[in-house]
Amino acid sequence: MPDFYQHELITTIHDLQTGGLDQMEEMLRSATQQSKVGLVLPVTASDMRAEPFGRIVEELRGADYVDTIVVTLGVAPSEADYQETLQKVAPLGDRCRVLWTDGPKVQGLYDQLIDAGIPVSTPGKGRSVWTAFGYLLADPSIEVFVLHDCDIVDYDRTLLSRLCLPMVHPALDFEFCKAYYARVTDRMHGRVVRLLVMPLLRALMKIYPDNRFVHFLANFRYPLSGEFSLTRNLARSNRIPSDWGLEVGTLAEVFRNTSLKRVCQADLCRLYEHKHQDASLHNKQAGLMKMATDILTTIYRTLASQGVILSDGAFITLRSLFLRTAQDCIRQYAADARINGLDYDRHGEETMIDAFASCITAAADIFRADPNGAEAIPNWTRVRAAFPDFVDRLRDAT
């Protein structure tokens, strides 16, 4: 998206279409002599068998500036899943390791933590990412941790290079880089971002105009992107949510643990396509409804932890203001789609914002019943204080 616009609180790294992959990878090879990169790839057994994962592995063969690749395999109950994953990643050689989170070795390590009161019993992307960070922390030479999803249909190494370069270039001083991109095919995708998060943040800024965290979230063009990179220090210091609040929860930890001038967002690619979640309009425990409720609950709990008083009246006002703001957004999206020749189902979009409005109420009920919620997975500083050799045993589990 070639423009020059800079947001108020964080730096935006645009794709101005002026630098090619060869140039970026040459800079990366030079920079990573001093700042080694570890790449985390969380994958399920079903995604491992899908076509995009094979493409990602093939592309990563050329990313010789990445020192270590950790594939965290979850939702994979059988030994056959693990063995097949090992075969799939074999072209990446010895720099790639597979952490089978459902396997007996890793499960045994989780059991030790659970017995010590550390909440790692909930499977999912959050736990997989946290586990991979622990593995990488055992190698003191790795300074930058990078994460991207494994269901990216149109993946190429440009995406990875643009995610890594802001973190390792010696002339820059960022601690966290978040991806953004346009999710478009013949229509607009990214419904949770477009129809929930963006109008929600606009509404929250009107209700709490002085809240810096809300303004921080609103500075991100795609706050729910699954791709980010961060320094070793943040990987050690950040807690990790284990539900669909992972992306927002990660931003909350970044807001808490680093200076905003060391935060950036990078335009990774012109278009980005991956699998789409079912809307599940009539089931709050599945699909986009579950995702929306988890995200909202995470935001409420983060605001409350900062001293914001969330009264019943505040939730009523938020729901009403959200609906009005989301309707304004739909008018804007309709105009954008019309000019760009995209299909646009305005009735379907209106139906989605009504469903998301109900999630605002449902998440408020969850928050009132349990303002603190399930504890996020603690940071690695706490875990290593209790179990000094834990990361070494984690490396032995591959």
C-alpha positions as CSV (number, residue, x, y, z in Angstrom):
1,M,0.0,0.0,0.0
2,P,2.3,2.8,-1.2
3,D,1.6,5.9,0.9
4,F,3.6,7.9,3.4
5,Y,1.1,8.1,6.2
6,Q,2.6,7.8,9.7
7,H,0.4,7.2,12.7
8,E,0.6,9.1,16.0
9,L,2.3,6.6,18.3
10,I,4.2,4.0,16.2
11,T,6.3,3.9,13.1
12,T,4.9,2.5,9.9
13,I,7.2,0.8,7.4
14,H,5.5,1.1,4.0
15,D,6.0,-1.0,0.9
16,L,6.8,1.7,-1.6
17,Q,7.6,-0.9,-4.3
18,T,11.1,0.4,-4.6
19,G,13.2,-2.4,-3.0
20,G,13.4,-5.9,-4.4
21,L,13.7,-9.3,-2.6
22,D,17.4,-9.7,-3.6
23,Q,18.3,-6.3,-2.1
24,M,16.4,-7.0,1.2
25,E,17.9,-10.5,1.5
26,E,21.4,-9.2,1.0
27,M,20.9,-6.7,3.8
28,L,19.5,-9.5,5.9
29,R,22.5,-11.7,5.3
30,S,24.8,-8.9,6.4
31,A,22.7,-7.9,9.5
32,T,22.2,-11.4,10.8
33,Q,25.9,-12.0,11.2
34,Q,25.4,-10.0,14.4
35,S,21.7,-10.5,15.2
36,K,20.6,-14.1,14.6
37,V,17.0,-14.9,13.7
38,G,14.8,-17.6,15.0
39,L,11.6,-18.3,13.1
40,V,8.5,-19.9,14.8
41,L,5.9,-21.7,12.7
42,P,2.9,-22.9,14.7
43,V,1.0,-25.5,12.6
44,T,-1.8,-28.1,13.1
45,A,-1.7,-31.5,11.6
46,S,-4.4,-30.5,9.1
47,D,-2.6,-27.4,8.0
48,M,0.7,-29.3,7.8
49,R,-1.0,-31.5,5.1
50,A,-2.4,-28.6,3.2
51,E,-0.8,-27.1,0.1
52,P,0.3,-23.8,1.6
53,F,2.6,-25.5,4.2
54,G,4.6,-27.2,1.4
55,R,5.0,-23.9,-0.4
56,I,6.2,-22.2,2.8
57,V,8.8,-25.0,3.4
58,E,10.0,-24.6,-0.2
59,E,10.3,-20.9,0.0
60,L,12.2,-21.1,3.4
61,R,14.9,-23.1,1.8
62,G,16.1,-19.9,0.3
63,A,15.9,-17.9,3.5
64,D,19.5,-18.7,4.5
65,Y,19.6,-15.7,6.9
66,V,17.3,-17.5,9.3
67,D,19.5,-19.4,11.9
68,T,16.8,-21.6,13.5
69,I,13.3,-22.7,12.5
70,V,11.0,-24.1,15.2
71,V,7.8,-25.8,13.9
72,T,5.4,-26.3,16.8
73,L,3.0,-29.1,15.9
74,G,-0.4,-29.1,17.7
75,V,-3.8,-30.7,17.3
76,A,-1.8,-33.8,16.2
77,P,-2.6,-36.7,18.5
78,S,-0.7,-39.5,16.7
79,E,2.9,-40.4,16.2
80,A,2.1,-40.5,12.5
81,D,1.4,-36.8,12.5
82,Y,4.8,-36.1,14.0
83,Q,6.7,-38.4,11.6
84,E,4.9,-36.9,8.6
85,T,5.8,-33.4,9.8
86,L,9.5,-34.4,10.1
87,Q,9.4,-35.6,6.5
88,K,7.7,-32.4,5.3
89,V,10.4,-30.1,6.9
90,A,13.4,-32.3,6.0
91,P,14.4,-30.0,3.1
92,L,15.2,-27.3,5.7
93,G,17.9,-29.4,7.2
94,D,19.4,-29.4,10.7
95,R,18.4,-25.8,11.4
96,C,14.7,-26.9,11.6
97,R,13.3,-28.6,14.7
98,V,9.8,-29.9,15.3
99,L,8.2,-29.5,18.8
100,W,5.3,-32.0,19.0
101,T,3.2,-30.3,21.7
102,D,0.9,-33.4,21.9
103,G,3.8,-35.8,22.2
104,P,4.8,-37.5,25.4
105,K,8.0,-35.6,25.9
106,V,6.5,-32.1,25.7
107,Q,3.4,-33.2,27.5
108,G,5.6,-34.4,30.4
109,L,7.2,-31.0,30.6
110,Y,3.8,-29.3,30.6
111,D,2.7,-31.6,33.5
112,Q,5.6,-30.4,35.6
113,L,4.6,-26.8,35.1
114,I,0.9,-27.5,35.8
115,D,1.9,-29.3,39.0
116,A,3.8,-26.1,40.0
117,G,0.7,-23.9,39.3
118,I,1.8,-22.6,35.9
119,P,-1.2,-22.6,33.6
120,V,-0.2,-24.4,30.4
121,S,-3.0,-26.9,30.2
122,T,-4.9,-25.1,27.4
123,P,-3.8,-26.2,23.9
124,G,-3.7,-23.7,21.1
125,K,-1.6,-21.3,19.1
126,G,-0.8,-19.3,22.2
127,R,0.8,-22.2,24.0
128,S,2.6,-23.3,20.9
129,V,4.1,-19.9,20.4
130,W,5.1,-19.7,24.1
131,T,6.8,-23.1,23.9
132,A,8.7,-22.2,20.7
133,F,10.0,-19.0,22.4
134,G,11.2,-21.1,25.3
135,Y,13.1,-23.3,22.9
136,L,14.8,-20.4,21.2
137,L,15.7,-18.7,24.5
138,A,18.0,-21.7,25.2
139,D,20.3,-20.4,22.5
140,P,21.9,-17.1,23.7
141,S,23.0,-16.2,20.2
142,I,19.4,-15.7,18.8
143,E,18.4,-12.0,19.2
144,V,15.3,-11.8,17.1
145,F,12.2,-14.0,17.2
146,V,9.9,-14.0,14.2
147,L,6.4,-15.6,13.9
148,H,4.1,-16.2,10.9
149,D,1.2,-18.5,10.2
150,C,1.4,-21.6,8.1
151,D,-1.8,-21.3,6.1
152,I,-0.8,-18.4,3.9
153,V,-1.9,-19.3,0.4
154,D,0.2,-16.8,-1.6
155,Y,3.4,-17.0,0.6
156,D,6.7,-15.9,-0.6
157,R,10.0,-14.9,1.1
158,T,9.3,-11.2,0.6
159,L,6.8,-11.4,3.5
160,L,9.4,-12.9,5.8
161,S,12.2,-10.5,4.8
162,R,10.0,-7.4,5.4
163,L,9.1,-8.8,8.8
164,C,12.7,-9.5,9.8
165,L,14.5,-6.4,8.3
166,P,13.1,-3.7,10.7
167,M,14.3,-5.8,13.6
168,V,17.9,-6.6,12.5
169,H,19.0,-3.7,10.5
170,P,21.9,-2.0,12.4
171,A,20.6,1.5,11.7
172,L,17.2,0.8,13.4
173,D,16.3,0.3,17.0
174,F,12.9,-1.5,17.1
175,E,11.9,-4.1,19.7
176,F,8.6,-5.1,18.1
177,C,7.3,-5.2,14.5
178,K,3.7,-6.1,13.6
179,A,2.5,-7.1,10.1
180,Y,-0.3,-5.5,8.1
181,Y,-1.7,-6.2,4.7
182,A,-4.8,-6.1,2.6
183,R,-7.0,-9.3,2.8
184,V,-8.8,-9.1,-0.6
185,T,-9.7,-11.6,-3.3
186,D,-12.8,-10.7,-5.3
187,R,-14.2,-9.3,-2.1
188,M,-12.9,-7.9,1.2
189,H,-12.1,-10.3,4.0
190,G,-10.8,-9.7,7.5
191,R,-14.3,-9.3,8.9
192,V,-13.3,-9.3,12.6
193,V,-10.9,-6.5,12.0
194,R,-13.1,-4.5,9.7
195,L,-16.5,-5.0,11.3
196,L,-15.6,-5.4,15.0
197,V,-12.1,-4.2,16.0
198,M,-11.9,-1.0,14.0
199,P,-15.4,0.4,14.9
200,L,-14.9,-0.8,18.5
201,L,-11.7,1.1,18.9
202,R,-13.2,4.2,17.4
203,A,-16.1,3.9,19.9
204,L,-13.7,3.4,22.8
205,M,-11.7,6.5,21.8
206,K,-14.9,8.5,22.1
207,I,-15.8,7.0,25.5
208,Y,-12.2,7.1,26.9
209,P,-10.4,9.8,24.9
210,D,-7.4,10.0,27.1
211,N,-6.7,6.2,27.3
212,R,-3.3,5.7,25.6
213,F,-3.7,1.9,25.2
214,V,-6.8,2.3,23.1
215,H,-5.0,4.9,21.0
216,F,-2.1,2.5,20.7
217,L,-4.3,-0.3,19.4
218,A,-5.9,2.1,16.9
219,N,-2.5,2.9,15.4
220,F,-2.2,-0.6,14.0
221,R,-3.6,-1.1,10.5
222,Y,-4.3,-4.8,11.1
223,P,-4.1,-5.5,14.9
224,L,-5.2,-9.1,14.5
225,S,-2.4,-10.1,12.0
226,G,-0.8,-13.4,13.0
227,E,2.7,-12.2,12.0
228,F,5.1,-10.3,14.2
229,S,8.7,-10.1,15.2
230,L,10.3,-9.1,18.5
231,T,13.5,-9.0,20.4
232,R,14.8,-11.7,22.7
233,N,14.1,-9.4,25.7
234,L,10.4,-9.0,24.8
235,A,10.1,-12.8,24.1
236,R,11.4,-13.4,27.6
237,S,9.3,-10.7,29.3
238,N,5.9,-11.0,27.6
239,R,3.1,-13.2,28.9
240,I,1.1,-15.1,26.2
241,P,-2.7,-15.4,26.1
242,S,-3.8,-18.9,25.2
243,D,-7.2,-18.1,23.4
244,W,-8.3,-16.0,20.5
245,G,-7.1,-13.0,22.4
246,L,-3.5,-13.8,21.5
247,E,-2.9,-11.0,19.1
248,V,-4.6,-8.3,21.2
249,G,-3.0,-9.7,24.3
250,T,0.4,-9.6,22.7
251,L,-0.1,-5.9,21.9
252,A,-1.1,-5.3,25.4
253,E,2.1,-6.9,26.7
254,V,4.2,-4.9,24.2
255,F,2.5,-1.7,25.4
256,R,3.3,-2.6,28.9
257,N,6.9,-3.7,28.4
258,T,8.6,-1.4,25.9
259,S,8.7,2.2,24.7
260,L,6.3,3.0,21.9
261,K,9.1,4.6,19.8
262,R,10.5,1.1,19.5
263,V,7.3,-0.3,18.0
264,C,6.6,-0.5,14.3
265,Q,4.3,-2.1,11.8
266,A,5.4,-3.3,8.4
267,D,3.4,-3.7,5.1
268,L,4.3,-7.3,4.2
269,C,2.7,-7.8,0.8
270,R,0.1,-6.3,-1.6
271,L,-2.5,-9.0,-0.9
272,Y,-2.7,-11.8,1.7
273,E,-4.9,-14.8,1.6
274,H,-5.3,-17.6,4.1
275,K,-8.1,-19.9,5.3
276,H,-11.3,-18.2,6.6
277,Q,-13.1,-19.0,9.8
278,D,-16.8,-19.8,9.8
279,A,-19.0,-17.0,11.0
280,S,-21.0,-19.3,13.4
281,L,-23.6,-16.6,13.9
282,H,-25.8,-18.8,16.1
283,N,-23.0,-20.3,18.2
284,K,-21.0,-18.0,20.4
285,Q,-18.6,-20.9,21.2
286,A,-17.3,-21.4,17.7
287,G,-15.9,-19.5,14.7
288,L,-15.8,-15.8,14.4
289,M,-18.2,-15.4,17.4
290,K,-15.8,-17.2,19.7
291,M,-12.9,-15.2,18.3
292,A,-14.8,-11.9,18.8
293,T,-15.9,-12.7,22.4
294,D,-12.3,-13.7,23.4
295,I,-10.9,-10.5,21.8
296,L,-13.5,-8.3,23.5
297,T,-12.9,-10.0,26.9
298,T,-9.2,-9.5,26.6
299,I,-9.7,-5.7,25.8
300,Y,-12.1,-5.3,28.8
301,R,-9.7,-7.0,31.2
302,T,-6.7,-5.0,29.9
303,L,-8.6,-1.7,30.4
304,A,-9.7,-2.8,33.9
305,S,-6.1,-3.6,34.8
306,Q,-5.2,0.0,33.9
307,G,-7.7,1.4,36.3
308,V,-10.5,2.0,33.8
309,I,-13.9,1.5,35.5
310,L,-16.2,-0.5,33.2
311,S,-19.7,0.0,34.6
312,D,-23.0,-1.5,33.2
313,G,-23.7,1.9,31.7
314,A,-20.4,1.9,29.9
315,F,-21.2,-1.4,28.2
316,I,-24.6,-0.1,27.1
317,T,-23.0,3.1,25.7
318,L,-20.3,1.1,24.0
319,R,-22.7,-1.3,22.3
320,S,-24.8,1.6,21.0
321,L,-21.9,3.6,19.8
322,F,-20.3,0.6,18.2
323,L,-23.4,-0.1,16.1
324,R,-23.5,3.5,14.9
325,T,-19.8,3.6,14.1
326,A,-19.8,0.2,12.4
327,Q,-22.7,1.3,10.2
328,D,-20.6,4.3,9.1
329,C,-17.7,1.9,8.4
330,I,-20.0,-0.2,6.1
331,R,-20.8,2.9,4.1
332,Q,-17.1,3.5,3.6
333,Y,-16.3,-0.2,2.7
334,A,-19.2,-0.2,0.2
335,A,-17.7,2.9,-1.6
336,D,-14.2,1.3,-1.5
337,A,-15.5,-2.0,-2.9
338,R,-17.6,-0.2,-5.6
339,I,-14.6,1.8,-7.0
340,N,-12.3,-1.3,-6.9
341,G,-14.7,-3.6,-8.6
342,L,-15.2,-5.9,-5.6
343,D,-18.3,-7.9,-4.7
344,Y,-19.9,-6.4,-1.6
345,D,-22.7,-8.0,0.3
346,R,-24.0,-5.0,2.3
347,H,-26.8,-7.0,4.0
348,G,-24.3,-9.7,5.0
349,E,-22.0,-7.1,6.5
350,E,-25.0,-5.5,8.4
351,T,-25.8,-9.0,9.8
352,M,-22.2,-9.4,11.0
353,I,-22.1,-6.2,12.9
354,D,-25.4,-7.1,14.7
355,A,-23.8,-10.4,15.6
356,F,-20.6,-8.6,16.8
357,A,-22.8,-6.2,18.9
358,S,-24.2,-9.2,20.7
359,C,-20.7,-10.4,21.4
360,I,-20.0,-7.0,23.1
361,T,-22.8,-7.9,25.5
362,A,-21.7,-11.5,25.9
363,A,-18.1,-10.6,26.6
364,A,-19.3,-8.0,29.2
365,D,-21.2,-10.8,31.0
366,I,-18.0,-12.9,31.0
367,F,-15.9,-10.0,32.3
368,R,-18.4,-9.1,35.1
369,A,-18.5,-12.8,36.2
370,D,-14.7,-13.1,36.2
371,P,-12.8,-9.7,35.8
372,N,-9.4,-11.4,35.9
373,G,-10.1,-14.5,33.8
374,A,-7.8,-17.4,33.2
375,E,-4.2,-16.3,33.8
376,A,-2.1,-15.9,30.7
377,I,0.9,-18.1,30.4
378,P,3.6,-16.5,32.5
379,N,6.7,-15.0,30.9
380,W,9.8,-17.1,30.6
381,T,11.6,-15.1,33.2
382,R,9.2,-16.5,35.8
383,V,9.4,-20.0,34.5
384,R,13.2,-20.1,34.3
385,A,13.4,-18.8,37.9
386,A,11.4,-21.8,39.0
387,F,12.9,-24.3,36.6
388,P,16.4,-23.1,35.6
389,D,17.1,-26.0,33.3
390,F,13.6,-26.1,31.7
391,V,14.5,-24.7,28.3
392,D,17.4,-27.1,28.0
393,R,15.0,-30.0,28.6
394,L,12.7,-28.5,26.1
395,R,15.4,-28.6,23.5
396,D,16.0,-32.2,24.3
397,A,12.3,-32.9,23.5
398,T,12.7,-32.3,19.7
